[in-house]
Amino acid sequence: MSMFYHSTRSRNENVTSKQAILEGIAGDGGLFVADGLGERQLDLALVARQDYGANARLVLGTLLDDFSPEEVFGCVERAYGSSFDSPAVTPVSPIGTDWLLELYHGPTSAFKDVALQMLPQLMGIARGQGGKDVMIVCATSGDTGKAALEGFADKPGIGVTVFYPAGKVSDIQHLQMVTQRGSNVSVCGIEGNFDDAQSEVKRIFADAGLARRLSERGQCLSSANSINVGRLVPQVVYYFDAYAQLVRKGVLETGDPVDFCVPTGNFGDVLAGYYAKRLGLPVRTFVVASNSNDVLVDFISTGTYDRRRPFMKTISPSMDILVSSNLERLLFYLSDGDCELVASLMSDLAERGAYSIPDAMAERLHATFACGRATDDETRSAIRRCWEDDHVLVDPHTAVGMHVLGQRERDGVARVCLSTASPYKFCSDVLAALGEDASGKDGFACMDALAELTGTTPPAPLSALRSAEVRFADVIGIDRMGAYVEGACERAFS
Ligand SMILES: *Cc1c(COP(=O)(O)O)cnc(C)c1O
């Protein structure tokens, strides 16, 4: 029992990992971190011998040490026992002389499944028997909403409500959400864009009247977004497991260095890699790959984070983001846990829209992190090149990573690019990148054309959408979202 969590911005309040998972965000607006991270180094030789489940138990048991071994065992079994379509869960496969870490074999075909199949298990235990009913409320630009629905569907005592911007998600993403099964789920389109939905969800969380009415019925609201410790920790596992796979393939000897290239939005995925490094994984460099929303590339290059720039809509929409929330945790660790400094940088960001880190911190940043960007055209070229040169079909997010990796000089160190979604989630953009005409084709026509052209097979849950029943057709104005959440609570918890 050593891992206590506190805010990145102060050490006033120490909580267990169970409390951190239930609360999501610290009272002062900071993110939960543990000073003890890295005190215990994982045994790489052991990791290399173990399968995904055993490595998940090792990592979770280390970072969430108020969960008993039996609890961790059950969580891992329920999250990964049968819901991924690869026995390896996150298999590593070759692409040219590099490697892809395939994170999209879960039920919704995006890497968010790895975390969102686990978070509901952890929350279920943290909530305990007879705790309040918890309604997860989530605004989504596409991937997170479906992964949350699938993870929380029919979880006792927990419900989930997802708002998506009507007409602004892909055909396939839309069908994935509105056909979701489960008695505790609600899905609703809103008239507006993702930012409108997100702002209103934040307002709903802060609505004291609503909180009181729900509390009288033994209910409360919570979020499942990527700053939750319960989403971060499960992602640490696949960095270790990828290393183990490469050792077993004879590509690495235990202890050899490795580089990871990570298509990045909110900085959750790459931060999990940094946690793995702190726990003893011999990573030389993390390459942060951005699309045209390249605020992180500028930050890593200059030490100044400046969100005052236009928001670009790209063909890798899950990385369209101007404020990468999880970066706050890296600032905490790079400053050796200087909460005061982190708090002042975050207040600069809130007040001025920008902050700069001290030189010593920038030096430590550069020792481990590199970066690069890809425009939409470069992303399309990368999709085409991966297909033509290596016969590997990649989605636009992965292609951003492959473009950035391709720009870097190669030396002897093994390189792994994280592959974050199935290309079949973004059929029309992938088809167009391969030089086919996708205009006027709906999602399924694109899916068929892509399968025919490449001889690859769409993931079964995506093909099955053809015959799935649409359960949720509501589209509402922003002003009705609060009332919708109350209705969703009544339906889920009656
Ligand atoms: C969410 C997402 C990302 C970005 O991951 P972060 O943890 O936000 O950096 C990349 N690719 C896909 C497909 C995603 O869904």
The ligand as an SDF file (V2000), in Angstrom:
LIG
                    3D

 15 15  0  0  0  0  0  0  0  0999 V2000
   -8.4630    9.1640  -29.0820 C   0  0  0  0  0  0  0  0  0  0  0  0
   -7.6940    8.7430  -30.2980 C   0  0  0  0  0  0  0  0  0  0  0  0
   -6.3600    9.1630  -30.5250 C   0  0  0  0  0  0  0  0  0  0  0  0
   -5.6360   10.1240  -29.5930 C   0  0  0  0  0  0  0  0  0  0  0  0
   -5.3200    9.5550  -28.3590 O   0  0  0  0  0  0  0  0  0  0  0  0
   -4.9920   10.5130  -27.0970 P   0  0  0  0  0  0  0  0  0  0  0  0
   -4.8750    9.5980  -25.9420 O   0  0  0  0  0  0  0  0  0  0  0  0
   -6.1560   11.4580  -26.9940 O   0  0  0  0  0  0  0  0  0  0  0  0
   -3.7180   11.2150  -27.4060 O   0  0  0  0  0  0  0  0  0  0  0  0
   -5.7030    8.6930  -31.6490 C   0  0  0  0  0  0  0  0  0  0  0  0
   -6.3180    7.8880  -32.5270 N   0  0  0  0  0  0  0  0  0  0  0  0
   -7.5950    7.4600  -32.3530 C   0  0  0  0  0  0  0  0  0  0  0  0
   -8.2180    6.5750  -33.3830 C   0  0  0  0  0  0  0  0  0  0  0  0
   -8.3300    7.8670  -31.2380 C   0  0  0  0  0  0  0  0  0  0  0  0
   -9.5990    7.4470  -31.0830 O   0  0  0  0  0  0  0  0  0  0  0  0
  1  2  1  0
  2  3  1  0
  2 14  2  0
  3  4  1  0
  3 10  2  0
  4  5  1  0
  5  6  1  0
  6  7  2  0
  6  8  1  0
  6  9  1  0
 10 11  1  0
 11 12  2  0
 12 13  1  0
 12 14  1  0
 14 15  1  0
M  END
$$$$
